[in-house]
Structure formats: C-alpha cells, structure tokens
Amino acid sequence: MLYVKNVPGWERAVRVVAGLAMIACGLLGLSGLVIGYAIAGVGVSTLLTGFIGFCPMCAMAGRRLDASNGRVDTAK
C-alpha cells in the first residue's frame, strides 16, 4: 500500500457529500465562469480524498488514525 489512511469514516462521508455539493454548485450554479470550474475542481479533490481515505495535507500536518480505534491521533 502506498499510503496509510488518515481520514476517519465519518469525515470521509462528509467529504464525499461536500465534494458532490461543490461540483454541483460549480458546474450548475456558476456555469461557464472560471470560478465555477475552480470550485468544481476543488470539489473533485475533496471527493477523491473522501473515497480514498487519504488526505495529503493532513499527512503533511502529521495527522494519523489510531489503528486500535480508528480515531485521529495527532500527538507525536
């Protein structure tokens, strides 16, 4: 495995829903505008981190999941 999951299950669900909402807002609400495409692009990124369970920015900040209970462990 190339990565270790660092996003808990509840946050993954929130990221998927938020990503879909951003894509819809960007493409339907602001159709044809550059900012709409930018919002949709960020939505795709958020959606992918929700599906995969790994967030590169969280990894850079040192965020990990505790293997025993699946909760976020930031103390290191």
Phi and psi restraints in degrees (range 20) as a CNS / XPLOR table:
assign (resid 1 and name C) (resid 2 and name N)
       (resid 2 and name CA) (resid 2 and name C) 1.0 -84.8 20.0 2
assign (resid 2 and name N) (resid 2 and name CA)
       (resid 2 and name C) (resid 3 and name N) 1.0 -14.0 20.0 2
assign (resid 2 and name C) (resid 3 and name N)
       (resid 3 and name CA) (resid 3 and name C) 1.0 -142.6 20.0 2
assign (resid 3 and name N) (resid 3 and name CA)
       (resid 3 and name C) (resid 4 and name N) 1.0 161.4 20.0 2
assign (resid 3 and name C) (resid 4 and name N)
       (resid 4 and name CA) (resid 4 and name C) 1.0 -114.9 20.0 2
assign (resid 4 and name N) (resid 4 and name CA)
       (resid 4 and name C) (resid 5 and name N) 1.0 129.7 20.0 2
assign (resid 4 and name C) (resid 5 and name N)
       (resid 5 and name CA) (resid 5 and name C) 1.0 -59.3 20.0 2
assign (resid 5 and name N) (resid 5 and name CA)
       (resid 5 and name C) (resid 6 and name N) 1.0 134.5 20.0 2
assign (resid 5 and name C) (resid 6 and name N)
       (resid 6 and name CA) (resid 6 and name C) 1.0 -130.8 20.0 2
assign (resid 6 and name N) (resid 6 and name CA)
       (resid 6 and name C) (resid 7 and name N) 1.0 16.4 20.0 2
assign (resid 6 and name C) (resid 7 and name N)
       (resid 7 and name CA) (resid 7 and name C) 1.0 -122.5 20.0 2
assign (resid 7 and name N) (resid 7 and name CA)
       (resid 7 and name C) (resid 8 and name N) 1.0 122.0 20.0 2
assign (resid 7 and name C) (resid 8 and name N)
       (resid 8 and name CA) (resid 8 and name C) 1.0 -68.2 20.0 2
assign (resid 8 and name N) (resid 8 and name CA)
       (resid 8 and name C) (resid 9 and name N) 1.0 164.1 20.0 2
assign (resid 8 and name C) (resid 9 and name N)
       (resid 9 and name CA) (resid 9 and name C) 1.0 -57.7 20.0 2
assign (resid 9 and name N) (resid 9 and name CA)
       (resid 9 and name C) (resid 10 and name N) 1.0 -44.4 20.0 2
assign (resid 9 and name C) (resid 10 and name N)
       (resid 10 and name CA) (resid 10 and name C) 1.0 -65.6 20.0 2
assign (resid 10 and name N) (resid 10 and name CA)
       (resid 10 and name C) (resid 11 and name N) 1.0 -35.8 20.0 2
assign (resid 10 and name C) (resid 11 and name N)
       (resid 11 and name CA) (resid 11 and name C) 1.0 -73.1 20.0 2
assign (resid 11 and name N) (resid 11 and name CA)
       (resid 11 and name C) (resid 12 and name N) 1.0 -31.8 20.0 2
assign (resid 11 and name C) (resid 12 and name N)
       (resid 12 and name CA) (resid 12 and name C) 1.0 -62.4 20.0 2
assign (resid 12 and name N) (resid 12 and name CA)
       (resid 12 and name C) (resid 13 and name N) 1.0 -42.8 20.0 2
assign (resid 12 and name C) (resid 13 and name N)
       (resid 13 and name CA) (resid 13 and name C) 1.0 -63.2 20.0 2
assign (resid 13 and name N) (resid 13 and name CA)
       (resid 13 and name C) (resid 14 and name N) 1.0 -41.5 20.0 2
assign (resid 13 and name C) (resid 14 and name N)
       (resid 14 and name CA) (resid 14 and name C) 1.0 -64.4 20.0 2
assign (resid 14 and name N) (resid 14 and name CA)
       (resid 14 and name C) (resid 15 and name N) 1.0 -40.5 20.0 2
assign (resid 14 and name C) (resid 15 and name N)
       (resid 15 and name CA) (resid 15 and name C) 1.0 -65.2 20.0 2
assign (resid 15 and name N) (resid 15 and name CA)
       (resid 15 and name C) (resid 16 and name N) 1.0 -38.5 20.0 2
assign (resid 15 and name C) (resid 16 and name N)
       (resid 16 and name CA) (resid 16 and name C) 1.0 -64.4 20.0 2
assign (resid 16 and name N) (resid 16 and name CA)
       (resid 16 and name C) (resid 17 and name N) 1.0 -47.1 20.0 2
assign (resid 16 and name C) (resid 17 and name N)
       (resid 17 and name CA) (resid 17 and name C) 1.0 -64.4 20.0 2
assign (resid 17 and name N) (resid 17 and name CA)
       (resid 17 and name C) (resid 18 and name N) 1.0 -44.2 20.0 2
assign (resid 17 and name C) (resid 18 and name N)
       (resid 18 and name CA) (resid 18 and name C) 1.0 -65.2 20.0 2
assign (resid 18 and name N) (resid 18 and name CA)
       (resid 18 and name C) (resid 19 and name N) 1.0 -39.4 20.0 2
assign (resid 18 and name C) (resid 19 and name N)
       (resid 19 and name CA) (resid 19 and name C) 1.0 -62.6 20.0 2
assign (resid 19 and name N) (resid 19 and name CA)
       (resid 19 and name C) (resid 20 and name N) 1.0 -43.9 20.0 2
assign (resid 19 and name C) (resid 20 and name N)
       (resid 20 and name CA) (resid 20 and name C) 1.0 -63.7 20.0 2
assign (resid 20 and name N) (resid 20 and name CA)
       (resid 20 and name C) (resid 21 and name N) 1.0 -39.4 20.0 2
assign (resid 20 and name C) (resid 21 and name N)
       (resid 21 and name CA) (resid 21 and name C) 1.0 -64.9 20.0 2
assign (resid 21 and name N) (resid 21 and name CA)
       (resid 21 and name C) (resid 22 and name N) 1.0 -41.3 20.0 2
assign (resid 21 and name C) (resid 22 and name N)
       (resid 22 and name CA) (resid 22 and name C) 1.0 -66.6 20.0 2
assign (resid 22 and name N) (resid 22 and name CA)
       (resid 22 and name C) (resid 23 and name N) 1.0 -39.2 20.0 2
assign (resid 22 and name C) (resid 23 and name N)
       (resid 23 and name CA) (resid 23 and name C) 1.0 -63.4 20.0 2
assign (resid 23 and name N) (resid 23 and name CA)
       (resid 23 and name C) (resid 24 and name N) 1.0 -45.2 20.0 2
assign (resid 23 and name C) (resid 24 and name N)
       (resid 24 and name CA) (resid 24 and name C) 1.0 -63.3 20.0 2
assign (resid 24 and name N) (resid 24 and name CA)
       (resid 24 and name C) (resid 25 and name N) 1.0 -44.2 20.0 2
assign (resid 24 and name C) (resid 25 and name N)
       (resid 25 and name CA) (resid 25 and name C) 1.0 -63.0 20.0 2
assign (resid 25 and name N) (resid 25 and name CA)
       (resid 25 and name C) (resid 26 and name N) 1.0 -43.6 20.0 2
assign (resid 25 and name C) (resid 26 and name N)
       (resid 26 and name CA) (resid 26 and name C) 1.0 -67.2 20.0 2
assign (resid 26 and name N) (resid 26 and name CA)
       (resid 26 and name C) (resid 27 and name N) 1.0 -42.8 20.0 2
assign (resid 26 and name C) (resid 27 and name N)
       (resid 27 and name CA) (resid 27 and name C) 1.0 -88.1 20.0 2
assign (resid 27 and name N) (resid 27 and name CA)
       (resid 27 and name C) (resid 28 and name N) 1.0 -31.6 20.0 2
assign (resid 27 and name C) (resid 28 and name N)
       (resid 28 and name CA) (resid 28 and name C) 1.0 -98.3 20.0 2
assign (resid 28 and name N) (resid 28 and name CA)
       (resid 28 and name C) (resid 29 and name N) 1.0 -43.2 20.0 2
assign (resid 28 and name C) (resid 29 and name N)
       (resid 29 and name CA) (resid 29 and name C) 1.0 -76.9 20.0 2
assign (resid 29 and name N) (resid 29 and name CA)
       (resid 29 and name C) (resid 30 and name N) 1.0 -36.8 20.0 2
assign (resid 29 and name C) (resid 30 and name N)
       (resid 30 and name CA) (resid 30 and name C) 1.0 -120.3 20.0 2
assign (resid 30 and name N) (resid 30 and name CA)
       (resid 30 and name C) (resid 31 and name N) 1.0 45.6 20.0 2
assign (resid 30 and name C) (resid 31 and name N)
       (resid 31 and name CA) (resid 31 and name C) 1.0 -64.0 20.0 2
assign (resid 31 and name N) (resid 31 and name CA)
       (resid 31 and name C) (resid 32 and name N) 1.0 135.8 20.0 2
assign (resid 31 and name C) (resid 32 and name N)
       (resid 32 and name CA) (resid 32 and name C) 1.0 85.0 20.0 2
assign (resid 32 and name N) (resid 32 and name CA)
       (resid 32 and name C) (resid 33 and name N) 1.0 -7.3 20.0 2
assign (resid 32 and name C) (resid 33 and name N)
       (resid 33 and name CA) (resid 33 and name C) 1.0 -98.2 20.0 2
assign (resid 33 and name N) (resid 33 and name CA)
       (resid 33 and name C) (resid 34 and name N) 1.0 149.6 20.0 2
assign (resid 33 and name C) (resid 34 and name N)
       (resid 34 and name CA) (resid 34 and name C) 1.0 -61.9 20.0 2
assign (resid 34 and name N) (resid 34 and name CA)
       (resid 34 and name C) (resid 35 and name N) 1.0 -41.3 20.0 2
assign (resid 34 and name C) (resid 35 and name N)
       (resid 35 and name CA) (resid 35 and name C) 1.0 -63.8 20.0 2
assign (resid 35 and name N) (resid 35 and name CA)
       (resid 35 and name C) (resid 36 and name N) 1.0 -32.0 20.0 2
assign (resid 35 and name C) (resid 36 and name N)
       (resid 36 and name CA) (resid 36 and name C) 1.0 -64.4 20.0 2
assign (resid 36 and name N) (resid 36 and name CA)
       (resid 36 and name C) (resid 37 and name N) 1.0 -42.2 20.0 2
assign (resid 36 and name C) (resid 37 and name N)
       (resid 37 and name CA) (resid 37 and name C) 1.0 -68.4 20.0 2
assign (resid 37 and name N) (resid 37 and name CA)
       (resid 37 and name C) (resid 38 and name N) 1.0 -34.5 20.0 2
assign (resid 37 and name C) (resid 38 and name N)
       (resid 38 and name CA) (resid 38 and name C) 1.0 -66.0 20.0 2
assign (resid 38 and name N) (resid 38 and name CA)
       (resid 38 and name C) (resid 39 and name N) 1.0 -43.6 20.0 2
assign (resid 38 and name C) (resid 39 and name N)
       (resid 39 and name CA) (resid 39 and name C) 1.0 -63.8 20.0 2
assign (resid 39 and name N) (resid 39 and name CA)
       (resid 39 and name C) (resid 40 and name N) 1.0 -40.7 20.0 2
assign (resid 39 and name C) (resid 40 and name N)
       (resid 40 and name CA) (resid 40 and name C) 1.0 -64.4 20.0 2
assign (resid 40 and name N) (resid 40 and name CA)
       (resid 40 and name C) (resid 41 and name N) 1.0 -37.7 20.0 2
assign (resid 40 and name C) (resid 41 and name N)
       (resid 41 and name CA) (resid 41 and name C) 1.0 -64.6 20.0 2
assign (resid 41 and name N) (resid 41 and name CA)
       (resid 41 and name C) (resid 42 and name N) 1.0 -42.2 20.0 2
assign (resid 41 and name C) (resid 42 and name N)
       (resid 42 and name CA) (resid 42 and name C) 1.0 -65.6 20.0 2
assign (resid 42 and name N) (resid 42 and name CA)
       (resid 42 and name C) (resid 43 and name N) 1.0 -35.4 20.0 2
assign (resid 42 and name C) (resid 43 and name N)
       (resid 43 and name CA) (resid 43 and name C) 1.0 -63.4 20.0 2
assign (resid 43 and name N) (resid 43 and name CA)
       (resid 43 and name C) (resid 44 and name N) 1.0 -39.1 20.0 2
assign (resid 43 and name C) (resid 44 and name N)
       (resid 44 and name CA) (resid 44 and name C) 1.0 -64.0 20.0 2
assign (resid 44 and name N) (resid 44 and name CA)
       (resid 44 and name C) (resid 45 and name N) 1.0 -42.7 20.0 2
assign (resid 44 and name C) (resid 45 and name N)
       (resid 45 and name CA) (resid 45 and name C) 1.0 -61.9 20.0 2
assign (resid 45 and name N) (resid 45 and name CA)
       (resid 45 and name C) (resid 46 and name N) 1.0 -44.5 20.0 2
assign (resid 45 and name C) (resid 46 and name N)
       (resid 46 and name CA) (resid 46 and name C) 1.0 -64.2 20.0 2
assign (resid 46 and name N) (resid 46 and name CA)
       (resid 46 and name C) (resid 47 and name N) 1.0 -41.6 20.0 2
assign (resid 46 and name C) (resid 47 and name N)
       (resid 47 and name CA) (resid 47 and name C) 1.0 -62.1 20.0 2
assign (resid 47 and name N) (resid 47 and name CA)
       (resid 47 and name C) (resid 48 and name N) 1.0 -43.3 20.0 2
assign (resid 47 and name C) (resid 48 and name N)
       (resid 48 and name CA) (resid 48 and name C) 1.0 -64.9 20.0 2
assign (resid 48 and name N) (resid 48 and name CA)
       (resid 48 and name C) (resid 49 and name N) 1.0 -41.0 20.0 2
assign (resid 48 and name C) (resid 49 and name N)
       (resid 49 and name CA) (resid 49 and name C) 1.0 -65.4 20.0 2
assign (resid 49 and name N) (resid 49 and name CA)
       (resid 49 and name C) (resid 50 and name N) 1.0 -30.8 20.0 2
assign (resid 49 and name C) (resid 50 and name N)
       (resid 50 and name CA) (resid 50 and name C) 1.0 -69.6 20.0 2
assign (resid 50 and name N) (resid 50 and name CA)
       (resid 50 and name C) (resid 51 and name N) 1.0 -41.6 20.0 2
assign (resid 50 and name C) (resid 51 and name N)
       (resid 51 and name CA) (resid 51 and name C) 1.0 -70.3 20.0 2
assign (resid 51 and name N) (resid 51 and name CA)
       (resid 51 and name C) (resid 52 and name N) 1.0 -42.3 20.0 2
assign (resid 51 and name C) (resid 52 and name N)
       (resid 52 and name CA) (resid 52 and name C) 1.0 -79.1 20.0 2
assign (resid 52 and name N) (resid 52 and name CA)
       (resid 52 and name C) (resid 53 and name N) 1.0 -36.4 20.0 2
assign (resid 52 and name C) (resid 53 and name N)
       (resid 53 and name CA) (resid 53 and name C) 1.0 89.4 20.0 2
assign (resid 53 and name N) (resid 53 and name CA)
       (resid 53 and name C) (resid 54 and name N) 1.0 10.6 20.0 2
assign (resid 53 and name C) (resid 54 and name N)
       (resid 54 and name CA) (resid 54 and name C) 1.0 -128.4 20.0 2
assign (resid 54 and name N) (resid 54 and name CA)
       (resid 54 and name C) (resid 55 and name N) 1.0 129.6 20.0 2
assign (resid 54 and name C) (resid 55 and name N)
       (resid 55 and name CA) (resid 55 and name C) 1.0 -118.6 20.0 2
assign (resid 55 and name N) (resid 55 and name CA)
       (resid 55 and name C) (resid 56 and name N) 1.0 116.2 20.0 2
assign (resid 55 and name C) (resid 56 and name N)
       (resid 56 and name CA) (resid 56 and name C) 1.0 -60.6 20.0 2
assign (resid 56 and name N) (resid 56 and name CA)
       (resid 56 and name C) (resid 57 and name N) 1.0 -37.0 20.0 2
assign (resid 56 and name C) (resid 57 and name N)
       (resid 57 and name CA) (resid 57 and name C) 1.0 -67.5 20.0 2
assign (resid 57 and name N) (resid 57 and name CA)
       (resid 57 and name C) (resid 58 and name N) 1.0 -37.5 20.0 2
assign (resid 57 and name C) (resid 58 and name N)
       (resid 58 and name CA) (resid 58 and name C) 1.0 -66.5 20.0 2
assign (resid 58 and name N) (resid 58 and name CA)
       (resid 58 and name C) (resid 59 and name N) 1.0 -36.1 20.0 2
assign (resid 58 and name C) (resid 59 and name N)
       (resid 59 and name CA) (resid 59 and name C) 1.0 -66.4 20.0 2
assign (resid 59 and name N) (resid 59 and name CA)
       (resid 59 and name C) (resid 60 and name N) 1.0 -38.6 20.0 2
assign (resid 59 and name C) (resid 60 and name N)
       (resid 60 and name CA) (resid 60 and name C) 1.0 -65.2 20.0 2
assign (resid 60 and name N) (resid 60 and name CA)
       (resid 60 and name C) (resid 61 and name N) 1.0 -30.7 20.0 2
assign (resid 60 and name C) (resid 61 and name N)
       (resid 61 and name CA) (resid 61 and name C) 1.0 -82.4 20.0 2
assign (resid 61 and name N) (resid 61 and name CA)
       (resid 61 and name C) (resid 62 and name N) 1.0 -5.1 20.0 2
assign (resid 61 and name C) (resid 62 and name N)
       (resid 62 and name CA) (resid 62 and name C) 1.0 88.6 20.0 2
assign (resid 62 and name N) (resid 62 and name CA)
       (resid 62 and name C) (resid 63 and name N) 1.0 19.1 20.0 2
assign (resid 62 and name C) (resid 63 and name N)
       (resid 63 and name CA) (resid 63 and name C) 1.0 -81.7 20.0 2
assign (resid 63 and name N) (resid 63 and name CA)
       (resid 63 and name C) (resid 64 and name N) 1.0 133.2 20.0 2
assign (resid 63 and name C) (resid 64 and name N)
       (resid 64 and name CA) (resid 64 and name C) 1.0 -139.2 20.0 2
assign (resid 64 and name N) (resid 64 and name CA)
       (resid 64 and name C) (resid 65 and name N) 1.0 161.2 20.0 2
assign (resid 64 and name C) (resid 65 and name N)
       (resid 65 and name CA) (resid 65 and name C) 1.0 -96.2 20.0 2
assign (resid 65 and name N) (resid 65 and name CA)
       (resid 65 and name C) (resid 66 and name N) 1.0 136.0 20.0 2
assign (resid 65 and name C) (resid 66 and name N)
       (resid 66 and name CA) (resid 66 and name C) 1.0 -72.5 20.0 2
assign (resid 66 and name N) (resid 66 and name CA)
       (resid 66 and name C) (resid 67 and name N) 1.0 125.2 20.0 2
assign (resid 66 and name C) (resid 67 and name N)
       (resid 67 and name CA) (resid 67 and name C) 1.0 -65.2 20.0 2
assign (resid 67 and name N) (resid 67 and name CA)
       (resid 67 and name C) (resid 68 and name N) 1.0 -28.5 20.0 2
assign (resid 67 and name C) (resid 68 and name N)
       (resid 68 and name CA) (resid 68 and name C) 1.0 -76.1 20.0 2
assign (resid 68 and name N) (resid 68 and name CA)
       (resid 68 and name C) (resid 69 and name N) 1.0 -35.9 20.0 2
assign (resid 68 and name C) (resid 69 and name N)
       (resid 69 and name CA) (resid 69 and name C) 1.0 -127.3 20.0 2
assign (resid 69 and name N) (resid 69 and name CA)
       (resid 69 and name C) (resid 70 and name N) 1.0 -1.1 20.0 2
assign (resid 69 and name C) (resid 70 and name N)
       (resid 70 and name CA) (resid 70 and name C) 1.0 75.0 20.0 2
assign (resid 70 and name N) (resid 70 and name CA)
       (resid 70 and name C) (resid 71 and name N) 1.0 15.0 20.0 2
assign (resid 70 and name C) (resid 71 and name N)
       (resid 71 and name CA) (resid 71 and name C) 1.0 -96.2 20.0 2
assign (resid 71 and name N) (resid 71 and name CA)
       (resid 71 and name C) (resid 72 and name N) 1.0 160.1 20.0 2
assign (resid 71 and name C) (resid 72 and name N)
       (resid 72 and name CA) (resid 72 and name C) 1.0 -72.8 20.0 2
assign (resid 72 and name N) (resid 72 and name CA)
       (resid 72 and name C) (resid 73 and name N) 1.0 132.5 20.0 2
assign (resid 72 and name C) (resid 73 and name N)
       (resid 73 and name CA) (resid 73 and name C) 1.0 -121.9 20.0 2
assign (resid 73 and name N) (resid 73 and name CA)
       (resid 73 and name C) (resid 74 and name N) 1.0 111.1 20.0 2
assign (resid 73 and name C) (resid 74 and name N)
       (resid 74 and name CA) (resid 74 and name C) 1.0 -108.2 20.0 2
assign (resid 74 and name N) (resid 74 and name CA)
       (resid 74 and name C) (resid 75 and name N) 1.0 -5.4 20.0 2
assign (resid 74 and name C) (resid 75 and name N)
       (resid 75 and name CA) (resid 75 and name C) 1.0 -82.5 20.0 2
assign (resid 75 and name N) (resid 75 and name CA)
       (resid 75 and name C) (resid 76 and name N) 1.0 112.5 20.0 2
